[in-house]
Amino acid sequence: MFEPGNIKVCFEVFSRITRELSSALDVGEILDHIARQTAEATGAKGCAVRVLNDKTRLFELSAVWGLSQEYLKKGPVDAGHSLAACMNGEVVQILDTADDPRVQYPDDAKAEGIVSILSVPMMMMDRIVGVLRLYTSEPRVFTEDELAFVRALVDLRILALCHARRYSGLKVDHDSLVENFQTWFESSTYNPQ
């Protein structure tokens, strides 16, 4: 668990996450690492990574750790309603989900045992591409050190996500090129007549 004053723990978490992320090229696998490692490092009950769909303006669930399927089925997460300040690049802290009007599904949060939420925007080149949310089962105000730590983890994951997306694109291009070459080769060298 993260200890704000312990720089050694911070370096150990960064080192472990960097090793895991540098060995994974699958976008889904990287997002799963984001959710699990961030929740474990901060001692949170759960974590969700949601990627913004530009067309629908909904945050679509991409990875989750520590939350029930029932909670995840609560309904669509609207970027304009659910902790909307994240869309302006702001980190949002909710101390009590039952009494905060910014919470889109307070009854579902209560049923899940979620008391506090930390929502951190995921930004790529000054554009919001998603949010990382930490959920706690007790009232919690994240310290400035914890916020800086989580922001740094989010930034690290954005870099890894960009790398994985580029790799996926190159792999698709490579596979298509190989298939096209094979088709061309077979049609030019094999003539059954």
C-alpha atoms as one frame of an Amber mdcrd trajectory, in Angstrom:
protein
   0.000   0.000   0.000   1.178   3.506  -0.771   2.841   5.407   2.019   3.126
   9.117   1.155   6.385   9.658   3.015   8.127   6.506   1.827  10.003   7.236
  -1.392  11.310   3.662  -1.502   7.755   2.313  -1.748   7.009   4.776  -4.563
  10.053   3.639  -6.530   9.200  -0.026  -5.962   5.662   0.520  -7.282   6.944
   2.432 -10.329   9.565  -0.213 -11.007   7.059  -3.074 -10.774   4.525  -1.294
 -12.976   7.143  -0.305 -15.551   8.359  -3.908 -15.826   4.831  -5.209 -16.259
   3.823  -2.556 -18.764   6.988  -2.863 -20.830   6.319  -6.564 -21.315   2.696
  -6.122 -22.433   1.639  -4.851 -25.835  -2.053  -5.697 -25.705  -4.183  -2.625
 -24.921  -6.629  -4.605 -22.779  -3.809  -6.177 -20.800  -2.254  -2.770 -20.161
  -5.559  -1.321 -18.967  -6.024  -4.300 -16.639  -2.570  -3.566 -15.185  -3.593
   0.066 -14.725  -6.663  -0.839 -12.692  -5.104  -3.541 -10.521  -1.759  -1.895
  -9.808  -3.244   1.507  -9.006  -5.835   0.070  -6.613  -3.271  -2.131  -4.893
  -0.674   0.638  -4.650  -3.135   3.058  -3.031  -5.060   0.578  -0.903  -8.324
   1.376  -2.681 -11.309  -0.993  -2.735 -11.430  -0.902  -6.516 -10.424   0.892
  -9.650 -12.003   1.462 -13.041 -10.452   2.769 -16.228 -12.952   4.316 -18.593
 -12.107   5.519 -22.085 -14.104   8.381 -23.589 -16.157   7.589 -26.680 -16.009
  10.855 -28.653 -19.223  10.095 -30.549 -21.486   9.193 -27.629 -19.662  11.285
 -24.972 -19.894   8.281 -22.656 -17.052   6.822 -20.622 -16.836   3.177 -21.695
 -15.465   0.671 -19.228 -12.098  -0.609 -20.398 -10.678  -2.219 -17.278 -11.790
  -2.826 -13.737 -10.481  -4.321 -10.546 -12.284  -4.899  -7.239 -15.830  -3.962
  -8.300 -18.820  -6.290  -8.738 -20.525  -7.018 -12.038 -23.766  -5.708 -10.535
 -22.184  -2.322  -9.852 -20.664  -2.199 -13.319 -24.112  -2.713 -14.887 -25.548
   0.373 -13.167 -25.914   2.310 -16.433 -23.956   4.494 -18.841 -21.391   6.894
 -17.405 -22.068  10.271 -19.017 -18.974  12.474 -19.413 -21.116  15.593 -19.054
 -22.747  14.491 -15.809 -20.580  12.031 -13.936 -17.873  14.051 -12.196 -17.886
  16.404 -15.194 -14.967  18.502 -13.897 -12.680  15.693 -15.117 -13.574  16.784
 -18.651 -11.804  20.063 -17.833  -8.690  18.187 -16.762  -9.413  18.500 -13.044
  -8.902  15.778 -10.464 -12.172  15.228  -8.584 -12.439  13.911  -5.043 -15.743
  12.816  -3.563 -15.628  12.308   0.197 -19.158  10.918   0.582 -20.912   9.453
  -2.466 -24.282   9.459  -0.674 -24.345  13.250  -0.232 -22.553  14.595  -3.305
 -24.665  15.723  -6.291 -21.762  15.080  -8.677 -22.201  11.312  -8.223 -24.309
   9.951 -11.070 -25.384   6.708  -9.327 -25.300   7.293  -5.537 -27.635   4.404
  -4.647 -25.523   1.942  -6.621 -22.368   3.270  -4.960 -23.942   2.758  -1.535
 -25.021  -0.792  -2.411 -21.452  -1.540  -3.580 -20.002  -0.183  -0.337 -18.319
   2.771  -2.062 -17.964   5.800   0.184 -15.311   7.934  -1.553 -14.203   8.340
  -5.173 -11.085   9.816  -6.709 -11.421  10.541 -10.426  -8.260  11.413 -12.362
  -8.451  12.499 -16.017  -6.350  10.599 -18.532  -4.958  13.174 -20.957  -3.159
  12.702 -24.231  -1.793  15.837 -25.901  -4.120  18.160 -23.915  -7.162  16.040
 -24.764  -9.172  13.971 -22.294  -9.153  10.345 -23.454 -10.561   8.776 -20.318
 -10.615   8.675 -16.549  -9.121   6.505 -13.887 -11.327   6.181 -10.829 -10.375
   4.862  -7.425 -13.113   3.734  -5.058 -12.762   3.409  -1.289 -15.019   1.764
   1.266 -14.320   4.409   3.897 -14.295   8.211   3.755 -10.952   9.238   2.336
  -9.341  12.467   1.266  -6.278  11.740  -0.832  -3.247  13.784   0.204  -1.277
  15.929  -2.234   1.477  13.290  -2.234  -1.051  10.567  -3.064  -2.585  12.707
  -5.815   0.842  13.354  -7.331   1.601   9.630  -7.154  -1.674   8.641  -8.867
  -1.247  11.347 -11.543   2.244  10.024 -12.265   0.879   6.473 -12.537  -1.818
   7.687 -14.945   0.795   9.496 -17.060   2.956   6.374 -17.158  -0.001   4.333
 -18.283  -0.921   6.813 -21.009   2.572   6.375 -22.455   2.243   2.601 -22.298
  -1.239   2.782 -23.826   0.056   4.903 -26.733   2.844   2.396 -27.270   0.405
  -0.520 -27.254  -1.980   1.202 -29.676   0.874   1.932 -32.077   2.029  -1.666
 -31.821  -1.515  -2.920 -32.513  -1.756  -0.659 -35.569   1.611  -1.815 -36.876
   0.653  -5.446 -36.311  -2.547  -5.006 -38.339  -0.582  -3.288 -41.124   2.058
  -6.027 -41.045  -0.507  -8.838 -41.178  -2.307  -7.148 -44.076   0.941  -6.658
 -45.971   1.919 -10.308 -45.493  -1.517 -11.443 -46.661  -1.381  -9.168 -49.722
   2.109 -10.358 -50.588   1.086 -13.982 -50.213  -1.955 -13.434 -52.475   0.180
 -11.653 -55.056   2.880 -14.335 -54.894   0.410 -17.214 -55.272  -1.394 -15.575
 -58.175   1.826 -14.763 -60.036   3.719 -17.997 -59.512   1.010 -20.604 -59.486
  -0.888 -21.058 -62.676  -2.935 -24.281 -62.744  -3.267 -24.273 -66.556
